[in-house]
Amino acid sequence: MILELRYGKLRYISFIIVDQICLYIANLVSYIIYVRHSQVPYNFSEHIPVFLIMLAVDVEVTLIFNTLQRVMRRRIRYELRETLIHIVCSFLLLSFILFTTKQGADYSRVVVSFAYAYDFILLVLVHIFWRSFLRKLGKKNERPTALLMSSDAFVEEGLQELEKSQVDVKCILLLLNLEIKEISGVPVVSDIDEAAAIICWERLDHVNIYGIDRRTVPEALTIACAEMKIRIEMVDFKYRILNVKTIRNKDAKYGSLTFLEGKRDIPFSIRRVYWITETEANLQRGFHAHKQNCQLLFCPHGVIDINLDDGEEKTTVTLDEPGKGLMLMPGLWRDMVWKQSGSVLCVLASEYYDEGEYIRNYDEFLAYYKKRVNWIQR
Ligand code: TYD
């Protein structure tokens, strides 16, 4: 509720006022129909105390249960569900208040029950009307707006890619909570609920994911986007071949020098470096995937085949010169085959060693892949 208020204060409050008007109309209609058909006399003045409590309960339920969550963007199914929750909770809370204050006998239960039934129908209809009215009132940005989801390793590159596509990034959602408040002037959030509130109230057009395997997108974000009919667009890549700078001396006896520079050449912070040496030809290693870890592989000496599998397609990249690097995103099953004895595999990794983020069973990898794809396509 605090988040909804923070990002859409006036619009959120306008819905509370609209809800109160709906409740007033619902009570009036219910009262008029009751009086016309009932033989029992019932003055509206008798109904006013319970009506005032209903109004107070209505606001309380909205704030406590946050039943206006994402109201500006929500689909009809979610609208019906939240409105039903609102009405049921209001009815129960009102009954509880009347019971504990012993005022149960002084009002017509029939009028109250029907008022809530009419209120349910009114709320659903009026919410739909009110949000389309507010949307029309709102000024549309000239360029499409987006929330960029990325990791600290790829966020700058993601910003540049979206700028090239003429998309305005309004907010960045970092996969890991890195306590960063802004990147290149764009505010950073690390909480899914906050991201969903921004998408809703700032009326962002897209959620763009850059440099993160689509299967690592949190399920809560996928669900929130599906509810708001927001497309999650992947600007990611699975792997990329990099040319590592190499200086060759005219005189071959001096050999060649190949170098990589931190953020300039590698779009992630290097947390770990390891290398595999003293190898024999036809050695095979790997047979795992990572959930988070991005890597840059290179072979400074010898020839190594890297077999990649994303669960759908398989491909092989041969590392056969020191200046050829292979950047791998998480979520790729890989194995390496040493084509020559003594070949050296060097790996720069974005994460510290953590056995928990490895997938070492192929069936588990396929199941993980399938589950994530289903989430994202929902
Ligand atoms: P493993 O990942 O199985 O190597 P590969 O996939 O290339 O065959 O790692 C072998 C062992 O080394 C395993 O017990 C984990 C350990 N290890 C570390 O402790 N830290 C590291 O950074 C790496 C890569 C491995």
Residues whose N, C-alpha, C, O or C-beta is under 5 A from the ligand:
A	BS01	TYD	Y274 R285 G286 Y353
